[in-house]
Amino acid sequence: MTQAGRKLPREFYLRDAREVARDLLGKELVRMSPEGIAAGTIVETEAYLGEADRASHAFGGRVTRRTAVLYEDVGRAYIYLIYGRYWCLNITAGAAGTPHCVLVRALEPREGVDLMRRRRGLAGTSLVPLANGPGKLCLALGIDGSLYGEDICGGTVFVREEAVPPPVKIGSSPRINIDYAGEDSLRNWRYFIDGNSFVSRARTPRTLPAPDRL
């Protein structure tokens, strides 16, 4: 069992991406940089199951310069750009050579809030807009393409148990913005802390036409 406040070991990520995605909820994502520390509780994730998952960048076994890290060791940062502007942080999971990953979608800010505000260019009293989306949290934490392949079990970007783990009631729904993925877009592989105001946005679960498996 992982000790409170301890950095998650690589073995944590050596599991089905759906399990990892659920178990990351309530953990703390930490970014260490020359500017200081910024950290927040993970409140929303999505699982991507590799070559058989139409929503995955590795669907069909495509190995490109962008997806190469998915085929390497687990517990690595898979970072890519969306809309030509926003970075997204994923953590590789499953087993080495199996291109599964978990997208970290939203955080509840905990440490380094002033630094997050400066990076986001946001003032005001509400913490909700700082990191309630995958692009927002990367901006707030100073995560970009330079950290592609970074060891999540290292000292630059990592996940740790919170000192006092919060009670977590997990909700699930289909993943967001993957309507192109056909039947796979209906799978309830988005996980979130139910009732948490820092979750990016609500989405009503839809029924799968087939068993929720690959």
Summary of the structure (lengths in Angstrom):
residues: 214
radius of gyration: 16.1
end to end distance: 28.9
largest distance: 49.4
contacts: 683
relative contact order: 0.23
helix: 24%
strand: 28%
